[in-house]
Amino acid sequence: MGLTNFPNGITSFGVNAWRGDDGERVITPHNHEEEGEPELYVVISGAARFEIAGEQVDVPAVTCVYVENPAADRVAHATADGTVVLSIGAGTP
């Protein structure tokens, strides 16, 4: 089964799930400056501390973090055991 027409002009995207325990890195340091794409993160369980463009934010479960600026450096570490973070990249807008 497959979809041939994506809603709202979505033509491609990538999805990854990252898991870690307290203190472990769940999102590696990176940016998407070359690709020019924004990225959405969803903390599914546990909690994580994100650092985006030098600013730190603590993110509890069932919370989204949208990084609109592709050039923004980002990294995240779990702040609770059993943390799962879903990352969704949607290609160049």
C-alpha contacts under 8 A as a table, 3 or more apart, distances in Angstrom:
res1	aa1	res2	aa2	distance
3	L	6	F	6.92
6	F	9	G	6.18
6	F	10	I	5.43
6	F	11	T	6.55
7	P	10	I	6.07
10	I	13	F	7.71
10	I	90	A	7.56
12	S	90	A	6.15
12	S	91	G	6.25
13	F	88	I	6.94
13	F	89	G	5.43
13	F	90	A	4.15
13	F	91	G	5.84
14	G	87	S	7.98
14	G	88	I	5.66
14	G	89	G	5.12
14	G	90	A	6.45
15	V	86	L	7.04
15	V	87	S	5.61
15	V	88	I	4.60
15	V	89	G	6.55
16	N	86	L	5.72
16	N	87	S	5.24
16	N	88	I	6.73
17	A	84	V	6.67
17	A	85	V	5.64
17	A	86	L	4.38
17	A	87	S	6.27
18	W	26	V	5.53
18	W	27	I	7.09
18	W	84	V	5.53
18	W	85	V	5.15
18	W	86	L	6.33
18	W	87	S	7.89
19	R	26	V	6.04
19	R	82	G	6.79
19	R	83	T	5.56
19	R	84	V	4.45
19	R	85	V	6.48
20	G	23	G	7.97
20	G	24	E	5.52
20	G	25	R	6.80
20	G	26	V	5.79
20	G	77	H	7.95
20	G	78	A	5.99
20	G	81	D	6.73
20	G	82	G	5.97
20	G	83	T	5.34
20	G	84	V	6.68
21	D	24	E	5.58
21	D	78	A	5.82
21	D	79	T	7.24
21	D	80	A	5.84
21	D	81	D	3.87
21	D	82	G	5.29
21	D	83	T	5.99
22	D	77	H	7.59
22	D	78	A	4.92
22	D	79	T	4.51
22	D	80	A	4.33
22	D	81	D	4.82
22	D	82	G	7.81
22	D	83	T	7.71
23	G	77	H	5.91
23	G	78	A	5.40
23	G	79	T	5.81
23	G	80	A	7.63
24	E	77	H	5.45
24	E	78	A	5.54
24	E	79	T	7.98
25	R	28	T	6.63
25	R	75	V	7.73
25	R	76	A	5.93
25	R	77	H	4.14
25	R	78	A	6.24
26	V	75	V	7.81
26	V	76	A	5.65
26	V	77	H	5.27
26	V	78	A	6.24
26	V	84	V	7.90
26	V	85	V	7.15
27	I	74	R	7.79
27	I	75	V	5.12
27	I	76	A	4.79
27	I	77	H	6.80
28	T	74	R	7.68
28	T	75	V	5.35
28	T	76	A	6.97
29	P	73	D	6.78
29	P	74	R	5.45
29	P	75	V	4.50
29	P	76	A	7.82
30	H	73	D	5.54
30	H	74	R	5.61
30	H	75	V	6.84
31	N	70	P	6.12
31	N	71	A	5.53
31	N	72	A	5.76
31	N	73	D	4.80
31	N	74	R	6.26
32	H	35	E	5.33
32	H	36	G	5.78
32	H	37	E	5.96
32	H	38	P	7.35
32	H	70	P	4.65
32	H	71	A	5.73
32	H	72	A	7.65
33	E	36	G	5.13
33	E	37	E	7.40
33	E	70	P	4.85
33	E	71	A	4.15
33	E	72	A	7.59
34	E	71	A	7.95
35	E	70	P	7.65
35	E	91	G	7.50
35	E	92	T	6.66
36	G	70	P	5.30
36	G	71	A	7.55
36	G	91	G	7.64
36	G	92	T	5.48
36	G	93	P	7.86
37	E	68	E	7.86
37	E	69	N	7.83
37	E	70	P	5.34
37	E	89	G	6.93
37	E	90	A	6.66
37	E	91	G	5.15
37	E	92	T	4.50
37	E	93	P	6.57
38	P	66	Y	7.59
38	P	67	V	5.70
38	P	68	E	4.70
38	P	69	N	6.09
38	P	70	P	5.17
38	P	89	G	6.45
38	P	90	A	6.89
38	P	91	G	7.42
38	P	92	T	7.43
38	P	93	P	7.88
39	E	66	Y	6.04
39	E	67	V	5.26
39	E	68	E	6.63
39	E	70	P	7.61
39	E	87	S	7.06
39	E	88	I	5.78
39	E	89	G	4.65
39	E	90	A	6.83
40	L	64	C	6.96
40	L	65	V	5.82
40	L	66	Y	4.51
40	L	67	V	6.20
40	L	87	S	5.81
40	L	88	I	5.08
40	L	89	G	6.44
41	Y	64	C	5.59
41	Y	65	V	5.05
41	Y	66	Y	6.34
41	Y	85	V	6.58
41	Y	86	L	5.52
41	Y	87	S	4.48
41	Y	88	I	6.23
42	V	61	A	7.95
42	V	62	V	6.68
42	V	63	T	5.75
42	V	64	C	4.45
42	V	65	V	6.38
42	V	85	V	5.61
42	V	86	L	5.04
42	V	87	S	6.53
43	V	46	G	7.28
43	V	47	A	6.67
43	V	48	A	7.32
43	V	59	V	7.17
43	V	60	P	6.75
43	V	61	A	4.93
43	V	62	V	5.50
43	V	63	T	5.56
43	V	64	C	6.49
43	V	83	T	7.49
43	V	84	V	6.05
43	V	85	V	4.44
43	V	86	L	6.34
44	I	61	A	5.33
44	I	62	V	5.29
44	I	63	T	7.51
44	I	83	T	7.35
44	I	84	V	5.37
44	I	85	V	5.67
44	I	86	L	6.83
45	S	60	P	7.79
45	S	61	A	4.72
45	S	62	V	6.82
45	S	82	G	6.80
45	S	83	T	5.09
45	S	84	V	5.23
45	S	85	V	7.34
46	G	60	P	6.65
46	G	61	A	5.43
46	G	78	A	7.49
46	G	79	T	7.34
46	G	80	A	5.20
46	G	81	D	6.36
46	G	82	G	5.71
46	G	83	T	4.06
46	G	84	V	6.63
47	A	58	D	7.40
47	A	59	V	5.67
47	A	60	P	4.45
47	A	61	A	5.46
47	A	78	A	5.90
47	A	79	T	5.33
47	A	80	A	5.46
47	A	83	T	5.82
48	A	58	D	5.95
48	A	59	V	5.27
48	A	60	P	6.62
48	A	76	A	6.32
48	A	77	H	5.44
48	A	78	A	4.25
48	A	79	T	4.97
48	A	80	A	7.17
48	A	83	T	7.18
49	R	56	Q	6.67
49	R	57	V	5.64
49	R	58	D	4.42
49	R	59	V	6.00
49	R	76	A	5.46
49	R	77	H	5.40
49	R	78	A	6.38
49	R	79	T	6.44
50	F	55	E	8.00
50	F	56	Q	5.57
50	F	57	V	5.33
50	F	58	D	6.37
50	F	59	V	7.24
50	F	74	R	7.11
50	F	75	V	5.82
50	F	76	A	4.21
50	F	77	H	6.64
51	E	54	G	5.80
51	E	55	E	5.28
51	E	56	Q	4.29
51	E	57	V	6.43
51	E	73	D	7.93
51	E	74	R	5.53
51	E	75	V	5.43
51	E	76	A	6.15
52	I	55	E	5.23
52	I	56	Q	6.46
52	I	67	V	7.84
52	I	72	A	6.30
52	I	73	D	5.74
52	I	74	R	4.46
52	I	75	V	6.79
53	A	72	A	4.95
53	A	73	D	5.10
53	A	74	R	6.40
54	G	73	D	7.61
59	V	63	T	6.52
60	P	63	T	6.06
67	V	70	P	7.11
67	V	72	A	7.54
69	N	72	A	5.53
78	A	81	D	7.21
78	A	83	T	5.90
79	T	83	T	7.66
80	A	83	T	6.00
90	A	93	P	7.60
